[in-house]
């Protein structure tokens, strides 16, 4: 630690900011030179056996090196995958006497009342490894039963004898008084110095003991794996000449120190997807867009986030693993909805003859059948190749040749024959099902949040996003599609726009009409002071520090609150009416109704402290006429649209100019992605209906707008 800090302090010659996003199939690299403003990209297959090798391969393809970087920004799926795959550490839970089973009892949610095969969530920690401690703190923070330290010491010794790798500590009402938790953690660490120990108050100072127990359990469960993983990256980068600061992307899209990530691992669950939403937010600011959907389709999943009024929507909690059997995590994160459909998602015929796509993925090894790495399962990528939407000799700019015959064989044998279809028909069916599944992700962050998807532009990225963006947009009535520059590495690119960020919350229930603004300021001052000190201690010095505030509010008598962003002026003016109005407006948006005459109450106070970093500028594209230059036209190939193959023109995106218009069907290719413009036949109306009465001319305008927006993204 001290040696690394000294090196960072003396490392002034490097100018680059290196960003690495590890996905299930590919590892994406973006490099920004602070001195000359140049940005370069690299993309390499992920290396599951040793993930740092994939980073190094990508850095090399970007034409850079670790020694050139003064900042290393990193996002990874290692934390979330450890939970989803149940490959975490052997973990114990230490909890207040009498509350051993709250982690398993949960909230008694039953999403599908008529599902005879419904199964509850399965805790990450088995019941035999949950231990009670005789202590009790009341809801106002007063000590009812003092902590028995001798009992904790005996338990700590037993945990060591049981070969426990990690321990989670949760005591009731510790969000009001953390003394017992802090002392218990110190004792366990003293007796077991190599054990990962996590206390709930370090992660969340909110009420709801089940959610807090689930959060601290998840943090402990992934802790040893994440700590070891980050340590390996640090060692590997330093051995390669890196002497700068390693920052990890949080689930909010903000950055925090690697040392903090080693102890508060759960904050990086959605680090990669969150970076893409931050990149979309930056793009919206450049284009002057208030509303956009960030749609990221990679090799394993498709994810969607949303920008409203120019700001990415976040949430104070999330369910990991799907609503039916989800485990809640009570931390701030980007509001992202995810479905298990990506380029590597495997298509298969289930019992009864139904065609399914995902959630199983071929990943990077062996990958889709067309990769030629001994994969035999048909995937979405194989379907795109067989239908001509991907060029076998142009994948990754020609770096990787795809095997069309292998893709056809996989689709014919695994999907076509069981359903009595040809390989072509099977591929078309796979893409149709995939588009419908991906539309659920978009609806999850719009319709289910009280928002009309048709009011938003769809910003599509990820290696597979542009291939399916127009089809997904038509599925749900979105009229504008934007393909950003370098969509295949956009999440890594988005990291370059991330800021240092620290989110805090404190439960402080009170009726709005009786609330004390002096008490509010006392809480905010403490929380914001923590954030400012964390930023000051960082190896990175931001250009400015900003603060945003919010409150969890509900009507008196309600159980669940909504988070309401509040401008600082409502606190300086002590304006209760303005706070109430903001709450009524948010309640109306989320639920379609509000009750202005009803009294409201504040449940928790939230604050976000941000250290703003220098951002890259979006590259501008030279202006041209409506007709693309001849140099942009790269030929024609057969591509399947509707029920037949048609000769489809292909274009090089790098040679297109701002203002060029292209009528579909067409394929616009770049290094790590292909944008598909659908044919000008039929129109998906705002209601999602297919109407044959729509004019072909209007459909052409739709296709043109999709590409025009893609090119105007940097104007």
N, C-alpha and C positions, 0 to 999 in steps of 0.2 A: 504493500500500500504506500509506504513512505517513499520507496524507490520510484514507484510509478508516478507519484505526484511530483517528485523532483524532476523526473524526465519530462513530464508534461510542461512544467514551468519553464524548462530550458529549451523546449522544442519550438522555435520560432520560424524556422526556414520553410516548413511544409505549409502549403496553402490549400490543399484539397480537403473537401468534405466528402467522405465516402459513406454511401448508404447501401445496406445489404438486406434483402428481404428473402428469407428462405421459405419456399412453399413446398407442397407435397411432391411436385413434379420438377419444377425449375427453381433455381436460385437467381434472383435479379439483382443487378448492381447498377447504381447511379453514382457518378463522380462529378462534383461541382468544384471548379477552381475559383476560390474567392478572389484571386488576384486578377485574372483575365476574364472571368465570367463564363468560361467554357464548360459545357456539360457533355459527358460521354456516358455510354451505357454498355453493359455486358450481360449476357444471359447464358447460363450453363445448367445442365441437368443437376438436380439435387443429388447428394451422395449420402443416403440414409445411414450407412455404416460409419461415416465420419463427415459430419455436416460442414466442418470448416474447409474441407477440400473443395466443396461446391462453391464456397465463397471465394477461395483463391482462384479457381478456374474462371469465375465471373469477373474478378478484378483484372485478371490478365486479359480477358477479352475486351474489357473496357479501356485497355491501353494504359493502365495505371498500376500502382503498387501501394502496399501498406506504408512504405517509407514516405510516400508523397502526401500522406493524409495527416492532418492535425486533429480531425474529428472523425470518429467511426460511429455511424448511426446504424442501429440494428433492430430489425423486427423478425420474429420467428414464431412458428406454430408449435414449438417444442412444449410449451406450457399447456396449451389447450389439448394437444394430442396426447399428452401424458394422462390427462383426466379422461378423455374420451376412450382411449385404449386401455385404461385401467392398468397402467404400467408404472405407477408411482412407488414411493418408498413405503416400507413397513412403518405404519404411523399409529400413534396412540393419541387419545383425546383425554385430557384432564379437565374435569368439569365440577361444578358445584354439586354437593351432595343432594340427591333426590332428582337430578335432572339428566341422568345418564342417557335417557332414551329420547330426549327432545330432537336429537339429530336424526333419528330414525322415524319418529312419529310425524314430524314435519307439519304441514298445514292441512292435511287430509283433503287435498285437492283431488277431484275426480273429473278430469276434463271430458271424458266420454262416458256418460252415465250408463249407456247401454252396451258397453264393450265387456263381454263376458271374460275376456282374456287380459283385462287391464292389470298392469303391474305397477306397484309403487316404485319410487326412486330407491336405488340401492346405495346406501352410504359408502363413502370411500374408506371408512374405518369400521371394521367389524365390531360387534358388541363386546366381544371378549377383551378388546383393547381399549375400552372406554372405562376410565377410572374416576371415581368420585372423591372429592376432597371436602372435609368438614370446614366450611366457611360460608358467610352470607353477607352481602351488602344490599341494602334496601334501595328502592327506586330513587330516593333523594340523595343517595351517596353515603348515607350513614352506615357505619359498621354494626351489623346485628350479631354476627359471630366472627370473632377474630380468626385470622388464618393460622392454622396449626402447622408451624414450620417443620416440626419434627415429623409429622405425618407426610408432608411433602418430600422431605429428605428420604424417608423410607420408600416412598413411591418412586422417587427418582432412581434409587438403587435397583428397584425391581424392574424398572423400564430398561435399564442397562442389561440386566440378566436376561430379559426377553428379546434382546437384540433389536430393540426399536431404533429405527434410523431417524425418525422425526416425531416430534410431539406438538400437538396443538393444545393451547390452554384457553379455556373459556369459563369465566366466572360470571354469574348472574349480575346484571346491572353494572358491569365494569365500565360501561361507557360514561357513567357518572363519577366513578371513583376507581381508578386503575391500579391502586396500590397493591391489592392482593395478587392480581395477575402479574404485575411487574416483579414482585418478590418471589412468586412461585417459579417464574421463568428463570430468574437469576439462580435459584437453588438447583433447578434441573440442569442448567448449563454448567454450573460449577461441578456437579457430580458426574455429568456426561459431557465433557468438553467437545467431543466430536459430533454430538447430536444436533440436528437442526430443530430449534425450538421457536415456535411462533405464538404470540399472545394476541388475542382478538382486538384489544384496544389499539394496537399498532396499525391495524388495518381499517377498522371502522369504529366510530364513536356514535353509532346509531342504536336505537332500541331494536327490538325483535331478536330474541335469543336464538331462534332456529336459524334465521338467515346469517347471524354472526357466527354461529357454530359451524355452519356449512362453509362459510368464507374462510375461517381460520383452518378448518380441516383441509380444505382444498390447497391452501397456501403451504401447509406442512407437508401434504401428500406430494406436491410437486417440488418442494424446496430443495432437497438434495440433488435432484436431477437438474434443475435449472441452475443451481449454484455451480455444479460441476461443469455444466455446458458453457456458462459464461466464463468460468475460469479457463476452460480449454480455448475459447476464442481469444481471451486476453493473452494467454501464453503463446498461441499460434501467431497472433498479430505482432506481438513484441519480438518473437524470434525472426519474423520477416521484416523487422525494421520499423515497426509502428511505435511511436513515442507519444502519441496524442491521447485524447480522452475518448473513452468508449461510453456512448450514451445509448440507452435502450428505449425503444418506442413503447409507450404505455397504451392501454386499451382506449384511452381518451384521445390518442393521437399526439399527446405531448411527450416530451423526453424526460428521462430521469437517469441519475448516475447508475453505472453498472453495480457499484457496491450496494446501492439501495435495492436494485433489482434482485440481488442475491438473497435478500431477506424478505422483501415484499414482492415475491414472484408472481402472485396472483394478479398484480396490476398489468402484466404483459400478456394476458390471455388472448386478446384480440389485437396484438400489436401490428401485424401485417395489414389486415383489413382496415384498421383505423388510419394507417398512413395513407391509404388510397383515398379515404374520405377527406383527409386534410388536403391532399393534392387537388381533389375536386373543389373544395372550398376556395383554394387559392385561384383556381381556374375561373370560378364564378366571380370572384372579385375583379379579375382582369376583364372578363366579358360583361360585367355589370348585370349578372344574373342573380335574382333573389331566390329562385327555387330550382333545385336540381336533385336528381337521384344519382347517387354514385353506385354504379353497377359493375362489379368485379367478378369476372368469370375466369378462374384459373384452371389448373389441372385436376383439382379434387372437388372444389365446391364453387358455388356462385353466391355472392354476398351483395347486399344492398344497404346503403346508408342514405340519409336524406339531408339536404341543405335547405333550411327555411329562413327567409329574411337574411340570407347571406351567411348564416352560421350553421355549422354542423350540429345536428341534434344529438344530445347525450342522454344517458339515463343513470340513475343512482344504483341500479341493480340489474342483474340479468340472470337468465336461466340457462345453465350449461347442459347440453345434451337433449334438447327438445322438451316441450312443455309436459308431455305425459310422464316422463321419468326424470325430469330435470333436477339438478342440484342448484340452488340459488347461490349467487355470489353478490355480496352487498358492497360493491365498490363502484366508483364512477367509471363509466366506459362509453364509447361511442354506441349509439343506438343502431345496431346492425342486425339484420335478419339474414340467416344463412340456410341454404338448401344443399343437399349432397349431390349436386349436379355440376360437373366440370368437364374439361376436355378429356380427362382420363377416366371418367365415370363409365363403369362397365354396364353394357346392355345385356339383359338375360331374360329368358322366358320362364316365368314362375309356374308353379303348379296350377293347373286350370287354363293355361294358355295365355296369360296376360303378359304383355311386354313391359318390362321395367327398365329404368335407366338410373343407376346409382342406388344407394349411396356408396357402394364399394367402388374403389378406384384402383386402377392399375399402377398409379404412382409413377415414380421415376424408374423403378426396377420391379418388374420387367418393362413397364410402360405399355402403351397401346400396341396392338399387333404390328402396326405399320412402322414402329420404331426399329424393328429388326433386332430386338434384344431378348428374343425367346418368349415374348408375350404372345398369348393365343386368344385372349378374351377380347371381344369387340367393344370398342369404346366410341364416345362421341367424336373424338378426333378421327378415328377410322371411318366413321360415317361421312364426315366432312371431306375426307380425302376421296372416298369412293364416288361421291357426288360431284367431284370436280371443284369444290369450293376452296380446297387447299391444293397448291401445286406441289407435286412430289419432289421436284427439283428446286423449289424455292423456299422450303421450310427453314426458318432461322436464317434467311438471306442466302440459302444454298449451303449452309454449313452442315446440314443434316439431310440426307436423302431419305424419303419415306418409301416404304414398300407397299405399293398399291395392291399387288397380288395377295400379300399376307392379310391386308385389311379386308379384301373381298372374301377371302376364305373364312376368316373369323366371323364376318357378318352372315355369310351364307350358311355355315355349319351350325353356329350357335343361336342364330335368330331366324334366318330365312327358312331353313328346313323344318324346324318345329312348328312354324306358323304357315307353311305352304307359300312362302314368298321368295322372290328373287333377292339377291344381295342388294340390288338398288332399292327395291321396295322396303327392305328391312332398314337400310340406312336412312331413307326418308322418314320412316316411322320413328326411328331413334331420335332424329332431330326435332320432329314435331313434339314428341313427349318431353324432350329436354327443354324446349322453349316454354311449354306450359308449366313445367316444374320451376323454371327460373322466374316466371312471372309471379309465382307465389312469394319469392323473396322481395320483389318490388312492391307487391301489395302489402307485405308484412310491415314495411316502414312508411306506407302512405295510407291506404284504405283503413288498415287496423289502427292508425293513429288519428283518424278523423280527417285525413287529407285526401284530395282528389288527385290521383296519379296523372290525369290529363292536364293538370296545371303545371306540371314539371317537365323540364328537359331531362333526357336520359343521357348521362355521361358514362360511356361504356369503355372499359379497359380490362386489363388482364389479357393473357395470350389468346383466350377464346372469346372474350367479350364482344369485340367488333364483328366476329363471325355471326353472332346471334342477335345483336342489338336491335336491328330493324324488325326482326320477327317477333322479339319480345315486346317491342314498343307497339307493334300492331295488335298484339294479343290483348293489351290493356288500354289502348287508346291514347298513347303518348305520341305527340305530333312532331317533336324535335329530338333528334339524336345527335350527340356530340361525341366525336372520337378524338381524344386528346393526342398530342404528339407522343410518340413512343409508348403506345398503350400497353405493350407487352411487358414493360418494366415500370408501369406507372406507380405502383405502390412504393417501390424503392425511390422513385422520383418524388413522390409525395413526402417522403421523410425529409427531403431537403427544405421543405416549407414548415417543418415542425418546430415548435418552440419548447423551451423548458417549461414544465407545467406541474403544478402541485394542487390537488383537489382535497378539500377538507369538508367534513360535515360534523355537526354536533346537534344531537337531539335536545330540544329545549321547548317543550310543549307549553303553549299559552294561547288564550283567546286573543284575537287581534285587537279587540276593543280594549283589552286590559294590558296589552303588551307594553313593556318598558323599553324604549329605544336606548336608554342607557345600558340596560342589560344586553341588548343586541350588540351594541358597539363594543362592550367588554368581550363578548364571545368572538366577534369578528376580528377585533384587534389581536387576540391571542392566536387565532387560526391563521390570519394573514401574516402575523409576525413569524410563525413557523415557516410559512412559504417563502417569505423574503430571506430568512436566514438560510434556508436550503439552497436558494438560488445564489446567494452571496458565497456559500461554501463550494459552489460548483467550480470545476476547472474551466468552464466556459463563462465568459462575461457577456451577458446580453446587452442589446442596445437600450432597452427600457424594460421596466417592470410594471405590469398592469394588473388590476384586480377586477373581478366580476363577482356579483353576489346573486344568490337565489334562495328560495325558501320552499320547503315542502308544506303544502297547505291543503286543507279540506274544510268542508262545511261541518259545523258542530253536529255530531251524531254519526258522521261518516267514519269508516274504518281506514280506507286507503287514501293517501294524499296524492296530489300531483305536484311536480316540481315546476316552480314559476320563476323565470328569470326576472330580476328586479334591478332597475337602474340605480346607481348610487345616490341619485338625487332624492329618491323617496325616503332614504334614511337621513340625509342631511336636512331635508325639509320636515322630517317626522310626519310624513303624509300617509296616514292609515287608509284614507279613501283611495289613494292611488294604488296602494298595495292590494286592496280589495278588488279594484277594477282589473288589475293585471290577473288576479286569480280567477275572477269571473270569466274573463276572456279566454284564458287557457282551458278552463273547465268546459266552456262552450265548444272550443275547438276539438278537444279530446272526446267528449261524450255527446255533443250535439245539444246540450242543454246547460243552463246555469241558473242560479237562484240569487240574484243581486240583493234581495231583501233578507236573505238568511245570514246569520252570523257565521264568520269563518274563524278558523284557528290555525296557528302555525305549529307544525310538528318538529321540524328540523331546520337549521340554518346551514347554508352551503356557501362556500367561497372557492374561487379558482384564482390562483396567483400564477401569472405567466411572465416568463423572461423572454422577451421578443428577440429573435435572432435575425440576422441578415438573410434575406430571401433571394433566390435566383430570379432573374427576369425571364418572362416567357419569350422565346425566340419568335421574331416576326417573319412572316412569309412574304416574298415579293408579290406584288399585285399583277394580275393578268386579266385576260378577257374571259368571256363565258366559255370559249373553246379551249380545252386543255392543250398545252404545247405538244408537238409531235414526240418530243423526247420522253413524255410521260407515258405514252402508249407502249405497252410491252408485248402485245400480241393478243391472241384469242385462244380460249380452250373450251371444251365442252363442260358445261356445268348443269346440274339437274335442278330445275325449278318447276313447281307444279307437278306435272306428270310426264315430263320429257326433258331430254338434254337439249340445250340451246348453245350455240356458239356465243361465248360471253367475253367481252373485251376485258383486258386486265391493264391496270395502270400502276405505275410506281409512284407512291405517295410523295417521295422526296422530290420528284420533278414537277408536281402539281403546283399551281400558283393560286393565290387568294383570288376568289371570284370565279374560278373554273366551275362549270356545272356539268354533271354527268347524269345521264338517264339510265336507270336500271333496266335490265340486269347488268351488273358490272362488278368487278372485283378490284379493290384497291389494296395493293400489297406493300408491306414494309418489312423491316427486318424480323420482327417477332410477332407479327399479327397480320391478319387479312380482314378488311372490311367488306362485308357482303351487302350490295345494294340489290334489293328484291326487284323483280320485274314490275312494270307499270300496269298491273292488271288487278282489279278489285281494290277496295279501300276499307281499312278497318276504322269504323266510325268511333266517335267519342264513347259510344255505349258498348264498344267491343263487338259490334255486329259486322258481319261481312256483307256488304251491299254491292250487288252487281250493277246497280244503277249509277254508281259513282263514275265520273268521267276518267278516262285514262290520263288526260291532261292534268287533273288534280293529283293523281297518283304520281305522276312524274315530278310534280312540284314537291311532293313529299320526299321522294328519293333524292332529288336535287338538294333539298334543304338539309337532309342528313349529312351529305358530304360537304356542302357549303359550310355548315356549322363546324364540321371537323376541321376544315381548312382555316376558318376564321378564328379558331380557338387561340391563335397566336397573333392576331392583328390588333 
